[in-house]
Amino acid sequence: YFYSSMERSGTSKTAVSGKVATYGIEYKCYYTDYSRTYVAARVQFVVKGSPADRAGIRRGDWICLVDGKPIGSNNTSVLRRGGAVTLWVERMEKTMQGGFEIYQTVYEKSVSMDAAETLDVSPVLTDTLIVRGSRRIGYLVYNEFLSEPAGASDGRYDEQLKAVFTDFKRQHINELVLDLRYNGGGYVNTCRLLCSMIAPQSALGQVFCIERFNDDLHALYGETVLRFLPEGEVGGCNLNLARLYVLTGPWTASSSELVINNLRPYMPVKVVGTTTEGKNVGSSEIRSNVYGIVLCPITGRAFNRDYESDYADGFDPDYPADDDDNQDQMLELGDPDEFVLQYALADIAGSPVAATSKADDLLRGPYTPAGEPQPEGRI
């Protein structure tokens, strides 16, 4: 991929997080016809308090029509922001008929949704505690490495992240499942904060990331070395974990992959899900207030303490688990039986996942996964 970009000021958005005008839906598109003209959108998550949440949209729903019209493959922005709309929503469940597993539509309804609203959406989507015997497992869905909303200077998202880890520490968690399936990256300093709260205490103050610039910038700056924050700078939130589980998907990129690569010299990091994108490079931001342009050229490459940066093809999972193989109604994020999370929990508990037959591995849904369009602004 070529990641350098140029955008109008105020249009850059890497996820449904930050202060943005949104319906509050993250989705994945599937082609519904052989001509690849139309798509259906499968809801990956819904932001609490958003227009979609108030309309009763939930994770796993299929949105098939908007205002009575099919969703064009080049017009999926109708699902992100706009005026009040009417959606045709379907839900499916897996059933047994004649000894065969099939999918049935069990719910279909016309749903009215209010106009998009400007919401202050935290990258911390959800967190919870799951107990498996002696294992106290923290689960966190983190959707963008962003310290504060655009235009703010209060670091409120970093403080929310610290609050989660303070609560995890209070609850004496000894395992962590970090869900980065919908996290396309963000700021390295926020990534360093997160990793400093996860890593073994002995890693604090040690090398976290080495950035090598292109030839021109190397002549000016040499190599940049970032270190894990000391205990005092993470507010006593370091969990001193022995290992980490990361849930991944095709949108997992950049700073999300930095978590995997740069913690591995210090602790085992087990990847559960699908292969990540493979973005081991970073950009510099150049703004022109005169022309209202933001230029983000790729200027460097990220390495861990051992000068490893060999994930341009992405990180392959230690435990493959693909949502596309699970066309049943998806459970809410944080539900212990949720399709991908259950694989991490099973490994932690030392028990197999219940439904892993060959037939399940071969299940495919009613639509073909769409290579395009991807969610806007994933970097």
C-alpha positions, -999 to 999 in steps of 0.1 A, spaced: 0 0 0 9 36 -4 0 54 29 11 90 22 -20 112 20 -33 147 15 -67 159 28 -87 190 34 -84 202 70 -111 189 93 -119 158 71 -94 134 85 -110 106 105 -95 72 114 -124 56 132 -158 62 148 -140 80 176 -132 116 185 -156 144 181 -173 135 148 -207 138 131 -219 102 130 -249 78 133 -227 58 156 -223 27 134 -191 9 124 -198 -16 96 -184 -40 71 -198 -43 36 -207 -74 17 -217 -76 -20 -252 -88 -25 -251 -94 -63 -227 -108 -88 -223 -75 -106 -209 -60 -73 -232 -30 -77 -250 -33 -43 -239 -41 -8 -253 -49 25 -237 -35 57 -231 -58 87 -229 -38 119 -196 -44 138 -205 -22 168 -228 7 178 -217 37 199 -238 40 231 -261 70 231 -258 75 193 -288 77 169 -281 41 159 -282 30 195 -315 48 201 -329 32 170 -322 -3 184 -294 -12 159 -271 -37 174 -239 -56 165 -245 -83 139 -275 -66 123 -276 -65 84 -286 -31 70 -300 -38 35 -318 -7 24 -316 30 32 -348 50 27 -361 20 7 -332 20 -17 -303 -5 -20 -269 6 -8 -247 13 -38 -212 0 -35 -199 36 -41 -224 53 -18 -218 37 16 -214 72 32 -252 71 36 -245 49 66 -220 73 83 -237 107 85 -267 126 71 -303 134 79 -329 112 95 -333 79 76 -353 47 75 -333 15 74 -344 -21 65 -327 -43 91 -324 -81 92 -311 -105 118 -302 -142 112 -297 -172 134 -281 -206 127 -305 -235 131 -305 -272 124 -328 -286 97 -326 -322 85 -292 -326 101 -278 -295 83 -269 -261 97 -286 -233 79 -291 -196 84 -326 -182 88 -338 -146 89 -355 -144 122 -361 -106 123 -367 -81 96 -380 -46 102 -381 -10 90 -362 11 115 -363 49 118 -330 65 128 -324 102 138 -300 125 119 -263 121 125 -251 140 156 -217 154 166 -206 130 194 -176 129 216 -168 93 211 -141 78 233 -117 52 217 -125 32 248 -156 14 235 -162 -11 262 -143 -29 291 -153 -56 314 -140 -83 338 -144 -120 330 -135 -147 355 -123 -182 346 -114 -201 377 -83 -184 391 -79 -162 360 -93 -127 363 -94 -115 327 -97 -79 317 -113 -72 283 -109 -39 265 -121 -28 231 -99 1 221 -106 17 187 -81 44 180 -48 57 195 -61 92 202 -54 112 233 -82 138 230 -109 150 205 -98 173 177 -94 209 189 -90 199 226 -59 199 247 -70 181 278 -58 146 271 -93 133 282 -91 101 262 -57 92 278 -73 98 312 -102 76 303 -77 49 293 -58 53 326 -91 50 345 -98 17 328 -64 3 339 -68 17 374 -101 -2 376 -84 -34 362 -57 -31 388 -83 -26 416 -100 -58 404 -67 -77 404 -67 -89 368 -39 -112 359 -48 -116 322 -57 -91 295 -75 -95 262 -70 -63 241 -95 -61 212 -80 -41 184 -101 -55 156 -114 -21 146 -84 0 155 -66 14 124 -39 32 143 -32 67 156 -6 85 177 26 66 188 27 84 222 -8 71 230 4 36 220 33 40 243 10 49 272 -11 19 266 18 -5 264 34 10 295 3 0 315 4 -35 301 41 -44 301 60 -62 329 71 -37 354 107 -45 346 102 -31 310 93 4 323 120 29 312 134 4 286 133 8 248 98 8 235 102 19 199 129 29 175 120 50 144 143 52 114 136 81 91 141 85 54 174 97 42 166 134 43 152 134 79 178 109 91 205 135 83 186 160 105 174 138 134 191 104 133 171 77 150 143 85 174 142 62 205 111 61 226 111 44 260 83 29 280 70 54 305 82 52 341 58 41 368 52 77 379 40 88 345 14 60 341 -2 70 374 4 36 391 -17 19 364 9 -7 353 -6 -42 355 28 -60 354 13 -87 331 31 -119 321 14 -121 287 -11 -104 265 -39 -116 241 -47 -93 211 -78 -97 190 -72 -87 154 -89 -83 121 -81 -69 86 -85 -33 99 -59 -38 127 -30 -16 115 -2 8 123 -1 16 161 -22 -15 168 5 -36 152 31 -16 171 16 -30 203 22 -66 191 57 -60 177 71 -38 204 58 -57 234 71 -91 221 107 -86 233 93 -83 268 64 -107 270 45 -133 250 18 -117 228 -7 -141 214 -27 -130 183 -63 -142 180 -84 -134 149 -72 -128 113 -41 -114 97 -35 -77 104 -29 -51 77 9 -48 78 17 -11 83 51 -8 98 57 28 87 48 62 101 40 97 87 47 133 96 19 158 96 24 191 77 -5 216 78 -12 247 57 -37 270 73 -35 292 42 -48 265 18 -66 243 44 -45 212 35 -30 185 57 -2 165 41 9 133 57 39 118 39 54 85 51 87 95 66 99 66 88 97 30 98 91 15 132 113 -11 150 111 -28 183 140 -30 208 156 -58 188 154 -39 155 126 -61 143 101 -47 118 92 -76 95 54 -74 95 48 -56 62 25 -85 53 8 -83 86 8 -105 117 -7 -139 112 -29 -151 141 -17 -178 166 -53 -188 168 -73 -181 136 -109 -170 142 -127 -151 114 -160 -132 119 -167 -140 82 -170 -177 92 -196 -168 118 -226 -156 100 -249 -163 129 -261 -133 149 -229 -118 163 -229 -114 201 -221 -81 218 -184 -72 223 -174 -85 257 -198 -114 258 -176 -144 267 -193 -165 240 -186 -139 213 -170 -157 183 -134 -144 184 -131 -136 221 -140 -172 230 -108 -185 214 -86 -162 237 -106 -172 268 -104 -209 259 -66 -207 257 -64 -188 290 -85 -215 306 -67 -243 289 -99 -257 274 -110 -261 237 -135 -239 220 -168 -258 219 -178 -252 182 -148 -258 161 -159 -286 138 -148 -287 102 -184 -279 91 -182 -247 111 -149 -238 95 -166 -241 61 -196 -220 68 -201 -189 47 -228 -163 49 -254 -151 25 -232 -124 9 -197 -122 -5 -173 -101 16 -166 -68 -2 -130 -58 -8 -143 -23 -12 -155 0 3 -134 0 35 -143 22 64 -133 58 57 -99 71 67 -83 39 81 -46 46 84 
